[in-house]
Amino acid sequence: MTEAAPRRRARGGGGAARRAERTSVKIETAKYIERNIPNFEILNEEALEIIEYNADTILEEVGVNFVDNPAALERWREAGADVQGERVRIPRGLARKLCETAPSEFTQHARNPEKSVVIGGRNMVLAPVYGPPFVRDANGGRRYATMDDFSKFVKLAYMSKWLHHSGGTVCEPTDIPVNKRHLDMLMAHMTLSDKPFMGSVTEPSRAQDSVDMAGILFGKEFVQNNTVMTSLTNINSPMTFDDVMMGSLEVYAKNMQACIISPFIVGGAMAPVSVAGTLTQVLAEVLAGVAYSQLCRAGAPVIFGAMVTSIDMNSGAPTFGTPEASHITYGAGQLARRMNLPYRSAGSFCGSKLPDAQAAYETANSLNMGLLSGVNFQLHSCGWLEGGLVADFEKFVMDADQLGVLHGLAKGVSMDENAQAMGAIREVGPGGHYLGCAHTQENFKSAFWKSDLLDYKPFETWEEEGARDTYALATNRVEKLLATYEQPALDPAIKMALDEYVAEKKASMPDAFM
């Protein structure tokens, strides 16, 4: 899909017209990935049944805590759970039964209908990094994030061909009061991009602001009958559901907006060190969280989340791109599919302090893991650095470029008549070459995926152009994209209504930085 209408070449324009066409600003967004390759399944039927049985045992015998939330405890009590204090013990099978009303897939609508996404099934939606308090770039180094940084990331995500989603808190703008920054972040997503976006979860009233602002953007009635936002509901592992996250979930579920129910697991610290033990805890937490969303409103859209890392047993720091994390991610995908729920996991995970070789290795492992595990919504698809503490501009465009590889891999292998290429083989015969044959001429533009960032030039040309490494190329690409950014059109009346809502909300409360 192309945002800018294709330019017609002027009659007799020749090379000048072709050069103008190549340099004109075109914003192209690829459709969300539709997998034509199999998911990698690491667990056999016996292993899956053991994990599911043990997860139900945890819910029944150990239970989960719903803290500072009397209304949640009452909902569970009415549903048939054993509630003692803030501990909720859920009879075997009850949570899974409640989860059955959650949809297996849903559409998240974008304000540009061509960019709406279907989350679930064989689909994969890619969204950028979420949550870092710091940013890094070639010019400013590592620093606290600002609203200007946030806006730049939204623009880069909008201009990325391979990102389908604008995301949420792509970085935490620390120059705006805590109680008001969600309003500015939502405005940026709604006005600087026309891709789908995420709502605020840092306080229930901020979730309600998200719903109200979405009502201005899409229309109140449309929002009540359609999903226009996803939101990230993290579980305080092990097995604790706090009032802030659950309060936000309650708002979104009641308004038919999607919640990612996602345990936040650092193996060995917040879950057992074993893969099977971690998967059991993840499943128990997701079962309880999804079931609770359905108690708030049956049929509310949810996503089975699994944010899992391993740990360095010497330092206690999280590690990424490890085989154990892959095992858990693959296994959680199988468990999600058995629950008939969309699945969220993986991303551009790395522990490196810079976008260097460590970052590249760990990120590549993590991205491929996400594709093969059957992830339907991949948060943190680009820009993640330093264990999620930093959103890096150069790494953002490096990762976004490589997301094109996932699109290519997911296509699978075509076996139609053109792909069989028998005509080309007959034409060339023994000892020839395929560069000039008819089949190559007909297919060369689309035959191979091509990076928009990496350098494939001969050494001499590369040296003449400054011998730039990938980091330098990424810096140049960030600058070029931001310099050529054009804001997508928005009805002035809607923009004015959003401005008035934000101004009124900000004026209604003093600034708070805690």
C-alpha positions as CSV (number, residue, x, y, z in Angstrom):
1,M,0.0,0.0,0.0
2,T,1.3,3.4,-0.9
3,E,0.5,6.6,1.0
4,A,1.5,9.0,-1.7
5,A,-0.1,8.6,-5.1
6,P,2.3,7.4,-7.8
7,R,3.7,10.2,-9.9
8,R,3.0,10.1,-13.6
9,R,6.1,10.4,-15.8
10,A,5.9,13.5,-18.0
11,R,6.0,12.7,-21.7
12,G,9.6,12.9,-22.9
13,G,10.9,13.4,-19.3
14,G,13.6,10.7,-19.8
15,G,16.3,10.4,-17.1
16,A,15.3,13.5,-15.2
17,A,11.7,12.3,-14.7
18,R,13.0,8.9,-13.5
19,R,15.4,10.6,-11.1
20,A,12.6,12.8,-9.8
21,E,10.4,9.7,-9.3
22,R,13.2,7.9,-7.4
23,T,13.8,10.9,-5.0
24,S,10.1,11.7,-4.3
25,V,8.7,10.9,-0.9
26,K,6.7,7.7,-0.9
27,I,5.4,6.2,2.4
28,E,4.8,2.5,1.8
29,T,3.5,0.1,4.5
30,A,3.6,-3.6,3.9
31,K,0.5,-5.5,4.9
32,Y,0.8,-7.4,8.2
33,I,2.6,-10.8,7.8
34,E,0.5,-13.8,6.8
35,R,2.5,-16.9,7.5
36,N,2.9,-19.5,4.8
37,I,5.4,-21.5,6.8
38,P,4.8,-23.9,9.7
39,N,5.3,-22.9,13.3
40,F,8.1,-24.6,15.2
41,E,6.7,-26.9,17.9
42,I,9.1,-28.0,20.5
43,L,6.8,-29.7,22.9
44,N,5.0,-33.1,22.3
45,E,1.5,-33.8,23.4
46,E,2.5,-35.4,26.7
47,A,4.6,-32.4,27.7
48,L,1.8,-30.0,26.8
49,E,-0.7,-32.0,28.9
50,I,1.6,-32.0,31.9
51,I,2.1,-28.3,31.7
52,E,-1.6,-27.6,31.4
53,Y,-2.4,-30.0,34.3
54,N,0.2,-28.4,36.5
55,A,-0.9,-24.8,35.7
56,D,-4.5,-25.8,36.8
57,T,-3.0,-27.2,40.0
58,I,-1.2,-23.9,40.7
59,L,-4.4,-22.0,40.3
60,E,-6.3,-24.4,42.5
61,E,-3.8,-25.1,45.3
62,V,-1.4,-22.1,45.3
63,G,-3.7,-19.4,43.9
64,V,-2.9,-15.9,42.6
65,N,-3.1,-12.6,44.4
66,F,-5.3,-9.7,43.3
67,V,-4.0,-6.9,45.5
68,D,-5.8,-3.7,46.5
69,N,-8.8,-4.5,44.3
70,P,-11.9,-5.5,46.3
71,A,-14.1,-5.4,43.2
72,A,-11.9,-8.0,41.5
73,L,-12.1,-10.3,44.6
74,E,-15.9,-10.0,44.5
75,R,-16.0,-10.9,40.8
76,W,-13.9,-14.0,41.5
77,R,-16.0,-14.9,44.5
78,E,-19.2,-14.7,42.4
79,A,-17.6,-16.8,39.7
80,G,-17.0,-19.6,42.1
81,A,-13.4,-19.1,43.2
82,D,-12.1,-19.5,46.8
83,V,-11.2,-16.1,48.0
84,Q,-9.2,-15.8,51.2
85,G,-7.9,-12.3,51.9
86,E,-6.3,-11.2,48.6
87,R,-5.5,-14.8,47.5
88,V,-7.7,-16.2,44.8
89,R,-7.8,-20.0,44.3
90,I,-9.5,-21.0,41.1
91,P,-11.1,-24.5,40.9
92,R,-9.6,-26.7,38.2
93,G,-11.0,-25.9,34.8
94,L,-12.9,-22.7,35.8
95,A,-10.3,-20.3,34.4
96,R,-10.0,-22.2,31.1
97,K,-13.8,-22.3,30.8
98,L,-14.0,-18.5,31.3
99,C,-11.3,-18.0,28.7
100,E,-13.5,-19.6,26.0
101,T,-15.4,-16.4,25.4
102,A,-12.2,-14.5,24.3
103,P,-12.0,-14.2,20.5
104,S,-9.4,-16.2,18.6
105,E,-8.6,-13.2,16.4
106,F,-9.7,-9.6,16.1
107,T,-9.2,-6.6,13.9
108,Q,-7.5,-3.5,15.3
109,H,-8.7,-0.6,13.3
110,A,-6.4,2.2,12.2
111,R,-7.6,5.7,11.4
112,N,-6.3,4.9,7.9
113,P,-8.5,1.8,7.1
114,E,-5.8,0.4,4.8
115,K,-3.5,0.0,7.7
116,S,-5.9,-1.9,10.0
117,V,-4.4,-5.2,11.2
118,V,-5.9,-8.6,12.0
119,I,-4.3,-10.0,15.2
120,G,-4.5,-13.8,15.5
121,G,-4.6,-16.8,13.2
122,R,-1.6,-17.1,10.9
123,N,-0.9,-13.4,11.1
124,M,2.0,-11.5,12.6
125,V,1.8,-7.8,13.4
126,L,5.1,-5.9,14.1
127,A,5.2,-3.0,16.6
128,P,8.2,-0.9,17.9
129,V,10.0,-0.9,21.2
130,Y,8.0,-0.1,24.3
131,G,8.9,1.6,27.7
132,P,12.6,2.7,27.8
133,P,13.3,5.7,30.0
134,F,16.5,6.4,28.0
135,V,17.3,7.1,24.4
136,R,20.5,7.0,22.4
137,D,21.7,8.3,19.1
138,A,24.9,9.1,17.3
139,N,24.8,12.8,18.2
140,G,23.4,13.0,21.8
141,G,24.6,9.7,23.2
142,R,22.6,8.1,26.0
143,R,20.2,10.4,27.8
144,Y,16.8,10.6,29.4
145,A,14.0,10.5,26.7
146,T,12.0,13.7,25.9
147,M,8.7,14.3,24.1
148,D,10.7,15.4,21.1
149,D,12.4,12.0,21.0
150,F,9.1,10.3,21.3
151,S,7.6,12.2,18.4
152,K,10.7,11.3,16.3
153,F,10.2,7.6,17.0
154,V,6.5,7.8,16.0
155,K,7.5,9.5,12.7
156,L,10.1,6.8,12.1
157,A,7.6,4.0,12.8
158,Y,5.1,5.7,10.4
159,M,7.7,5.9,7.7
160,S,8.9,2.3,8.1
161,K,7.6,-0.1,5.4
162,W,7.8,-3.2,7.6
163,L,6.3,-1.9,10.8
164,H,2.5,-2.3,10.9
165,H,1.9,-0.6,14.2
166,S,2.8,2.7,15.9
167,G,3.2,1.0,19.3
168,G,2.7,2.7,22.6
169,T,5.3,4.1,25.0
170,V,8.1,3.9,22.4
171,C,10.2,5.8,25.0
172,E,9.2,7.5,28.3
173,P,9.2,11.3,27.8
174,T,10.6,12.4,31.2
175,D,10.3,16.1,30.4
176,I,6.5,15.9,30.7
177,P,4.8,15.4,34.1
178,V,4.0,11.8,34.8
179,N,0.3,12.4,35.2
180,K,0.0,14.2,31.9
181,R,2.5,12.6,29.5
182,H,0.1,9.9,28.4
183,L,-2.0,12.7,26.8
184,D,1.0,13.9,24.7
185,M,2.0,10.4,23.7
186,L,-1.5,9.6,22.6
187,M,-1.7,12.8,20.6
188,A,1.6,12.0,18.9
189,H,0.3,8.5,17.8
190,M,-3.1,9.9,16.7
191,T,-1.7,12.9,14.7
192,L,1.8,12.0,13.5
193,S,0.9,8.6,12.2
194,D,-2.2,6.8,10.8
195,K,-1.1,3.3,11.9
196,P,-2.8,1.5,14.8
197,F,-1.5,2.4,18.3
198,M,-1.6,1.4,22.0
199,G,-3.4,3.0,24.9
200,S,-2.0,4.0,28.3
201,V,-2.0,1.6,31.3
202,T,-0.1,3.5,34.0
203,E,-3.3,4.4,35.9
204,P,-7.0,3.5,35.3
205,S,-8.0,7.1,34.6
206,R,-5.3,7.3,31.9
207,A,-6.8,4.2,30.3
208,Q,-10.1,6.0,30.3
209,D,-8.5,9.1,28.8
210,S,-7.2,6.8,26.0
211,V,-10.7,5.5,25.4
212,D,-12.1,9.0,25.4
213,M,-9.5,10.3,23.0
214,A,-10.0,7.3,20.7
215,G,-13.8,8.2,20.8
216,I,-12.9,11.7,19.4
217,L,-10.6,10.2,16.7
218,F,-12.9,7.3,15.6
219,G,-16.3,8.3,17.0
220,K,-17.7,7.1,20.3
221,E,-20.1,4.5,18.8
222,F,-17.4,3.0,16.6
223,V,-15.1,2.6,19.6
224,Q,-17.7,0.8,21.6
225,N,-18.2,-1.7,18.8
226,N,-14.7,-2.1,17.4
227,T,-11.2,-2.5,18.7
228,V,-9.1,0.5,18.0
229,M,-6.4,0.1,20.7
230,T,-4.2,-2.6,22.2
231,S,-2.7,-2.2,25.7
232,L,0.0,-4.0,27.6
233,T,-1.1,-5.5,30.9
234,N,1.9,-6.9,32.7
235,I,1.5,-9.4,35.5
236,N,3.8,-8.9,38.5
237,S,5.3,-12.4,38.4
238,P,5.1,-14.6,40.3
239,M,1.3,-14.7,40.3
240,T,0.4,-11.2,41.5
241,F,-2.1,-8.9,39.8
242,D,-1.9,-5.3,41.0
243,D,-4.7,-2.8,41.1
244,V,-3.1,-0.4,38.6
245,M,-2.7,-3.0,35.8
246,M,-6.0,-4.7,36.6
247,G,-7.8,-1.3,36.8
248,S,-6.6,-0.4,33.4
249,L,-7.6,-3.8,32.1
250,E,-11.0,-3.3,33.5
251,V,-11.4,-0.1,31.6
252,Y,-10.3,-1.6,28.3
253,A,-12.2,-4.8,28.6
254,K,-15.5,-2.9,29.4
255,N,-14.9,-0.8,26.3
256,M,-14.1,-3.8,24.0
257,Q,-10.4,-2.7,23.6
258,A,-7.7,-5.3,23.5
259,C,-5.4,-6.2,26.4
260,I,-2.1,-8.2,26.1
261,I,-2.1,-10.3,29.3
262,S,1.6,-10.7,29.7
263,P,3.7,-12.2,32.6
264,F,7.0,-10.4,32.9
265,I,9.4,-13.3,33.5
266,V,13.1,-13.2,34.3
267,G,13.9,-16.9,34.6
268,G,15.5,-17.8,37.9
269,A,14.3,-14.6,39.6
270,M,10.5,-14.4,38.9
271,A,10.0,-18.0,37.7
272,P,11.8,-21.3,38.1
273,V,15.1,-21.8,36.3
274,S,13.7,-24.7,34.3
275,V,11.9,-24.3,31.0
276,A,9.0,-26.5,32.0
277,G,8.5,-24.8,35.3
278,T,8.5,-21.4,33.7
279,L,6.0,-22.4,31.1
280,T,3.7,-23.8,33.8
281,Q,3.8,-20.5,35.7
282,V,3.3,-18.4,32.5
283,L,0.3,-20.5,31.6
284,A,-1.2,-20.2,35.1
285,E,-0.8,-16.4,35.1
286,V,-2.2,-16.0,31.6
287,L,-5.2,-18.2,32.4
288,A,-6.0,-16.1,35.5
289,G,-5.5,-12.8,33.7
290,V,-7.5,-13.7,30.6
291,A,-10.3,-15.3,32.7
292,Y,-10.5,-12.1,34.7
293,S,-10.8,-10.0,31.5
294,Q,-13.8,-12.1,30.6
295,L,-15.4,-11.6,34.0
296,C,-15.2,-7.9,33.3
297,R,-16.8,-8.3,29.8
298,A,-17.3,-11.6,28.0
299,G,-15.9,-11.4,24.5
300,A,-13.4,-8.7,25.2
301,P,-10.3,-9.1,23.0
302,V,-7.1,-10.3,24.6
303,I,-3.7,-11.6,23.6
304,F,-1.8,-14.4,25.4
305,G,1.5,-12.6,26.3
306,A,4.9,-14.1,27.3
307,M,7.8,-11.7,28.0
308,V,10.5,-14.1,28.9
309,T,14.3,-13.6,29.5
310,S,16.9,-15.7,31.2
311,I,19.4,-14.4,33.8
312,D,23.1,-14.1,34.2
313,M,23.6,-16.1,37.4
314,N,26.8,-14.1,38.2
315,S,25.4,-10.6,37.9
316,G,21.7,-11.0,38.0
317,A,21.3,-9.1,34.7
318,P,18.8,-10.4,32.2
319,T,20.2,-12.1,29.1
320,F,18.7,-12.2,25.6
321,G,18.8,-14.4,22.5
322,T,19.5,-17.5,24.6
323,P,18.3,-21.0,23.7
324,E,16.3,-21.3,26.9
325,A,14.3,-18.1,26.1
326,S,13.7,-19.6,22.6
327,H,12.5,-22.9,24.2
328,I,10.0,-21.0,26.4
329,T,8.8,-18.8,23.5
330,Y,8.2,-21.8,21.2
331,G,6.4,-23.7,24.0
332,A,4.3,-20.7,25.0
333,G,3.2,-20.3,21.4
334,Q,1.9,-23.9,21.4
335,L,0.0,-23.3,24.7
336,A,-1.5,-20.1,23.2
337,R,-2.7,-21.9,20.1
338,R,-4.3,-24.7,22.3
339,M,-6.2,-21.9,24.1
340,N,-7.2,-20.5,20.7
341,L,-5.9,-17.1,21.6
342,P,-3.6,-14.6,19.7
343,Y,0.0,-14.7,21.0
344,R,2.4,-12.0,21.9
345,S,6.1,-12.5,22.5
346,A,9.7,-11.9,21.2
347,G,11.1,-8.7,19.7
348,S,14.5,-7.1,18.9
349,F,15.8,-8.2,22.3
350,C,19.5,-7.7,23.3
351,G,21.5,-6.8,26.3
352,S,24.2,-4.8,24.5
353,K,24.9,-1.2,25.4
354,L,25.5,-0.3,21.7
355,P,24.1,-1.4,18.4
356,D,27.1,-3.6,17.9
357,A,27.8,-7.3,17.0
358,Q,26.3,-8.5,20.3
359,A,23.1,-6.5,19.7
360,A,22.9,-7.9,16.1
361,Y,23.4,-11.6,17.1
362,E,20.9,-11.4,20.0
363,T,18.4,-9.5,18.1
364,A,18.5,-11.8,15.1
365,N,18.0,-14.8,17.3
366,S,15.1,-13.1,19.0
367,L,13.4,-12.0,15.8
368,N,13.6,-15.3,14.1
369,M,12.4,-17.0,17.3
370,G,9.3,-14.8,17.2
371,L,8.5,-15.7,13.6
372,L,8.9,-19.4,14.1
373,S,7.1,-19.5,17.4
374,G,3.8,-18.3,15.8
375,V,3.8,-14.8,17.4
376,N,0.8,-12.8,16.3
377,F,1.7,-9.5,17.9
378,Q,5.4,-8.7,18.3
379,L,6.0,-5.7,20.5
380,H,9.6,-4.4,20.7
381,S,10.2,-5.4,17.0
382,C,12.8,-2.6,16.6
383,G,14.8,-0.1,18.6
384,W,15.4,-2.2,21.8
385,L,18.8,-1.8,23.5
386,E,20.4,-2.4,26.9
387,G,17.9,-4.9,28.1
388,G,15.0,-2.5,27.3
389,L,16.4,0.5,29.2
390,V,17.2,2.3,25.9
391,A,15.4,3.1,22.7
392,D,18.1,3.7,20.2
393,F,17.5,5.6,17.0
394,E,20.2,3.9,14.9
395,K,19.1,0.5,16.0
396,F,15.5,1.4,15.4
397,V,16.2,1.8,11.6
398,M,18.6,-1.2,11.6
399,D,16.0,-3.5,13.1
400,A,13.1,-2.0,11.0
401,D,15.1,-2.8,7.9
402,Q,15.6,-6.4,9.0
403,L,11.9,-6.9,9.6
404,G,11.7,-7.1,5.9
405,V,13.5,-10.5,6.2
406,L,10.7,-11.8,8.4
407,H,8.2,-10.8,5.7
408,G,10.2,-12.7,3.1
409,L,10.7,-15.8,5.2
410,A,7.0,-15.9,6.1
411,K,6.0,-16.1,2.4
412,G,7.3,-19.6,2.2
413,V,8.3,-21.3,-1.2
414,S,6.1,-20.7,-4.2
415,M,5.5,-23.6,-6.5
416,D,3.5,-22.0,-9.2
417,E,4.5,-22.3,-12.9
418,N,6.6,-19.1,-12.8
419,A,8.4,-20.3,-9.7
420,Q,9.3,-23.6,-11.2
421,A,11.2,-21.7,-13.9
422,M,11.3,-24.6,-16.4
423,G,11.2,-22.2,-19.3
424,A,14.3,-20.4,-18.0
425,I,16.2,-23.7,-17.5
426,R,15.3,-24.8,-21.1
427,E,16.3,-21.4,-22.5
428,V,19.7,-21.2,-20.8
429,G,20.7,-24.9,-21.1
430,P,24.1,-26.3,-20.0
431,G,27.0,-23.8,-19.6
432,G,24.9,-20.6,-20.0
433,H,23.9,-18.0,-17.5
434,Y,20.5,-16.6,-16.4
435,L,21.3,-12.9,-16.2
436,G,19.8,-12.1,-19.6
437,C,17.1,-14.8,-19.9
438,A,13.4,-13.8,-20.2
439,H,12.5,-15.3,-16.8
440,T,15.1,-13.2,-15.0
441,Q,14.1,-10.0,-16.9
442,E,10.5,-10.6,-15.9
443,N,11.2,-11.3,-12.2
444,F,14.4,-9.4,-11.2
445,K,12.6,-6.6,-9.4
446,S,10.8,-8.8,-7.0
447,A,13.0,-12.0,-7.0
448,F,15.1,-11.2,-3.9
449,W,14.6,-9.1,-0.8
450,K,16.9,-6.1,-0.7
451,S,17.9,-4.1,2.3
452,D,17.3,-0.3,2.3
453,L,20.2,0.2,4.7
454,L,23.0,-2.3,4.3
455,D,25.9,-1.8,1.9
456,Y,26.5,-4.3,-0.9
457,K,28.7,-2.2,-3.1
458,P,32.2,-3.2,-4.3
459,F,35.0,-2.3,-1.9
460,E,36.3,0.5,-4.1
461,T,32.9,2.2,-4.3
462,W,32.3,1.7,-0.6
463,E,35.7,3.3,0.1
464,E,35.1,6.2,-2.2
465,E,31.8,7.0,-0.4
466,G,33.5,7.3,2.9
467,A,33.9,3.7,4.1
468,R,30.8,4.0,6.2
469,D,29.9,1.2,8.6
470,T,26.3,0.1,9.4
471,Y,26.1,2.6,12.3
472,A,27.0,5.5,10.0
473,L,24.6,4.3,7.4
474,A,21.8,4.1,10.1
475,T,22.6,7.6,11.3
476,N,22.2,8.9,7.8
477,R,19.0,7.0,7.3
478,V,17.5,8.4,10.5
479,E,18.3,12.0,9.4
480,K,17.0,11.4,5.9
481,L,13.7,9.9,7.1
482,L,13.0,12.7,9.6
483,A,14.0,15.3,7.1
484,T,11.5,14.0,4.5
485,Y,8.6,13.2,7.0
486,E,5.2,14.5,5.9
487,Q,2.4,14.4,8.4
488,P,-0.7,12.3,7.4
489,A,-3.8,14.3,6.9
490,L,-6.4,14.6,9.7
491,D,-9.7,16.3,9.8
492,P,-9.1,19.7,11.4
493,A,-12.2,19.4,13.5
494,I,-11.0,16.2,15.0
495,K,-7.6,17.7,15.6
496,M,-9.2,20.7,17.3
497,A,-11.4,18.4,19.5
498,L,-8.3,16.4,20.6
499,D,-6.4,19.6,21.4
500,E,-9.3,20.9,23.5
501,Y,-9.6,17.6,25.4
502,V,-5.9,17.5,26.2
503,A,-5.8,21.1,27.3
504,E,-8.8,20.7,29.5
505,K,-7.4,17.5,31.1
506,K,-4.0,19.1,31.8
507,A,-5.6,22.2,33.3
508,S,-7.7,20.1,35.6
509,M,-4.7,18.8,37.7
510,P,-1.4,20.1,39.0
511,D,1.8,18.7,37.5
512,A,3.1,15.5,39.2
513,F,6.5,13.9,38.6
514,M,5.9,10.9,40.8
